Amino acid sequence: MDTEAELTQRGHSSPDKGEGRSRFVFSGSWRRAGLLGAVCAVFVLLLGNFVVQPFLIPSRSMEPTLRVGDRVLVNKLAYRFGDRPQRGDVVVFDGTGSFVREHAGGDPIREALHGAGSALGLAEPSDTDFVKRVVGVGGDDVVCCDVDGRIRVNDVPVEEPYLFPGDTPSKVPFRIAVPLGTLWVMGDHRSQSRDSRDHLGEPGGGMVPVEKVIGRVDWLAWPMSRWGAPPEPGTGGSHG
């Protein structure tokens, strides 16, 4: 009887002990998964802040090279070690003070959350961030347009096969001497792009300071059908 009672007690107690171990293992797995997710998120944010940042294309201004909803990877090291933006580079830059006015800060928590989403390529970029193509660099004389309707840089006509089909280089005539340390930038879809031309009469004259450049667009990451480097100037066409 004692043996039977002992076995009966063991039979009743064993499931409870097993269930406790299962709950512990299950809880521990979730903790490890949560910790791993947090570490990955921090790693991606650090990577985005210092090396390469996803950028969601919000407008049609760079068609056909970049389309609305494309996610590109911005190389933030491209100009960190002495290199400077070159004509034809597609760059992302902070337009504060050139394309948009300085403004007072808003809700810091909301801005931090939006910044994190932008850094992960999940949210639209800040209202002050823009993506355009470099047409003129410091010291250049940029003129539009010559008798053949082309932009001339330092009196040399620029072939622009990346322009949106049917667009002209510019319907707005201009002659610009680009100051040293600045860039003259334009979108590939000229009729849909608000770029340096739209800020000619404002302080800075539409020039983007080189130090405001966030990085160079080096890779199309999404959609998969367009995966790869953006088409080089002079090759014409686009991915997909």
C-alpha positions in Angstrom: 0.0 0.0 0.0 2.8 2.4 0.8 4.4 1.6 -2.5 1.2 2.1 -4.3 0.5 5.4 -2.6 4.0 6.6 -3.4 3.6 5.7 -7.0 0.2 7.4 -7.1 1.7 10.6 -5.6 4.5 10.5 -8.1 2.0 10.0 -10.9 0.1 13.1 -9.8 3.2 15.3 -9.3 5.2 14.4 -12.4 2.9 16.3 -14.9 3.1 19.5 -12.8 6.9 19.4 -12.8 7.0 18.7 -16.5 4.6 21.6 -17.2 6.7 23.9 -15.2 9.8 23.0 -17.2 7.8 23.6 -20.4 6.7 27.0 -19.3 10.2 27.9 -18.3 11.7 26.7 -21.7 8.9 28.5 -23.6 9.5 31.7 -21.7 13.2 31.4 -22.0 12.9 31.0 -25.8 10.8 34.1 -26.1 13.4 36.1 -24.0 16.2 34.9 -26.3 14.2 35.7 -29.4 13.4 39.2 -28.0 17.0 39.8 -27.1 18.2 38.6 -30.5 15.7 40.9 -32.2 16.8 43.9 -30.1 20.5 43.2 -30.9 19.7 42.9 -34.7 17.7 46.2 -34.6 20.5 48.0 -32.8 23.0 46.6 -35.3 20.9 47.7 -38.3 20.4 51.2 -36.8 24.2 51.6 -36.2 24.9 50.3 -39.7 22.3 52.8 -41.1 23.8 55.7 -39.2 27.4 55.1 -40.2 27.8 52.8 -43.2 24.8 52.1 -45.5 21.2 53.3 -45.1 18.0 52.1 -46.7 16.1 54.9 -48.4 12.5 54.7 -49.6 11.8 56.7 -52.8 8.8 58.9 -52.1 8.2 60.7 -55.4 8.4 60.5 -59.2 11.3 63.0 -59.4 13.9 60.4 -60.3 12.0 58.3 -62.8 12.8 56.2 -64.7 16.1 55.5 -62.7 14.2 55.3 -59.4 10.5 54.7 -59.0 8.0 55.5 -56.2 8.3 52.7 -53.6 11.8 51.6 -54.6 14.1 51.0 -51.7 17.7 51.9 -52.3 20.9 51.5 -50.3 22.8 54.8 -49.7 26.5 54.4 -49.3 27.4 56.8 -46.4 31.1 56.1 -46.7 31.3 57.2 -50.4 32.6 60.7 -49.6 34.0 60.2 -46.1 37.7 59.7 -47.1 38.5 62.6 -49.4 36.3 61.6 -52.4 33.8 64.3 -53.5 30.5 63.9 -55.4 31.0 63.7 -59.1 28.8 64.7 -62.0 26.3 62.0 -62.7 26.2 60.6 -59.1 22.8 60.1 -57.6 22.9 61.4 -54.0 20.7 61.7 -51.0 21.2 64.9 -49.1 19.7 67.0 -46.3 18.0 70.0 -47.9 17.7 72.0 -44.7 18.9 75.6 -45.5 18.9 75.0 -49.3 15.7 73.2 -50.4 13.7 73.8 -47.2 13.9 76.5 -44.5 15.3 75.9 -41.1 12.5 75.0 -38.7 12.0 74.6 -35.0 12.2 71.1 -33.7 8.9 69.2 -33.2 8.1 66.3 -30.9 11.5 64.6 -30.2 10.0 61.2 -29.5 7.9 61.2 -32.7 11.0 62.4 -34.7 13.1 59.7 -33.1 10.6 57.0 -34.0 10.3 58.3 -37.6 14.1 58.5 -37.9 14.4 54.9 -36.8 11.8 53.8 -39.3 13.6 55.8 -42.1 16.9 54.3 -41.1 15.4 50.8 -41.5 13.8 51.8 -44.9 10.3 51.2 -43.4 9.1 54.8 -43.4 9.2 57.6 -45.9 12.3 59.8 -45.5 12.3 63.0 -43.6 10.7 66.0 -45.3 14.2 67.5 -45.4 15.9 64.6 -47.2 16.0 64.5 -51.0 17.4 62.3 -53.8 18.7 63.9 -57.0 21.4 63.6 -59.6 24.5 65.8 -59.5 24.7 67.9 -62.6 27.3 70.5 -61.6 30.1 70.6 -59.0 32.0 73.4 -57.4 33.7 75.6 -60.1 31.4 74.4 -62.9 29.6 76.7 -65.3 26.2 75.1 -66.0 24.0 76.5 -68.8 20.6 75.5 -70.1 20.0 75.2 -72.8 22.1 75.4 -76.0 20.7 75.5 -79.5 20.2 71.8 -79.5 18.3 71.9 -76.2 21.0 70.3 -74.1 22.6 71.4 -70.8 26.2 72.5 -71.2 28.7 72.1 -68.4 31.9 74.2 -68.9 30.8 74.7 -72.5 30.6 70.9 -73.1 27.2 69.4 -74.0 25.9 66.8 -71.5 24.2 63.7 -72.9 21.5 62.6 -70.5 20.1 59.2 -71.5 18.6 58.8 -68.0 16.0 61.5 -68.6 12.4 60.5 -68.4 11.1 59.8 -71.9 9.6 62.9 -73.5 11.2 65.3 -71.0 13.5 68.1 -72.1 16.6 68.9 -70.0 14.8 71.9 -68.6 12.0 74.3 -69.6 13.5 76.9 -67.3 16.6 78.5 -68.8 19.5 79.2 -66.5 23.2 80.0 -66.4 24.9 79.1 -63.1 28.4 79.4 -61.7 28.5 76.7 -59.0 30.4 77.9 -56.0 33.2 75.8 -54.6 31.9 73.3 -51.9 28.4 73.1 -53.4 26.4 71.1 -55.9 23.8 71.8 -58.6 21.4 68.9 -58.5 18.4 67.9 -60.7 15.9 65.1 -60.9 15.8 62.7 -63.9 12.1 63.3 -64.4 12.6 67.0 -65.0 8.9 67.9 -65.4 8.1 66.3 -62.0 11.2 67.4 -60.1 11.5 70.3 -57.7 15.3 70.7 -57.6 18.0 73.4 -57.8 16.1 75.2 -60.5 13.2 75.9 -58.1 15.4 77.7 -55.6 17.3 80.1 -57.8 15.9 83.2 -56.2 16.3 81.9 -52.6 19.2 82.2 -50.3 21.9 79.8 -51.5 20.5 79.9 -55.1 19.5 76.2 -55.1 23.1 75.1 -54.3 23.5 72.1 -52.0 26.5 72.3 -49.7 28.7 69.2 -50.1 28.7 68.6 -46.3 24.9 68.2 -46.5 25.3 65.1 -48.7 24.2 62.0 -46.7 25.6 59.5 -49.2 25.5 58.1 -52.7 22.9 55.7 -54.0 24.8 52.6 -54.9 22.2 49.9 -54.9 18.6 49.1 -55.7 17.5 46.7 -53.0 13.7 46.4 -53.7 11.8 45.3 -55.7 13.7 42.2 -56.4 13.0 42.5 -60.1 15.1 45.7 -60.2 17.8 44.4 -57.8 21.3 45.8 -58.6 23.2 49.0 -59.2 21.3 51.9 -60.7 22.1 52.3 -64.4 25.3 54.3 -65.0 25.0 57.7 -66.8 25.4 57.0 -70.5 24.0 53.5 -70.5 20.4 54.5 -70.9 17.3 52.8 -69.7 16.7 51.4 -66.2 16.3 48.1 -64.4 13.1 46.1 -64.9 
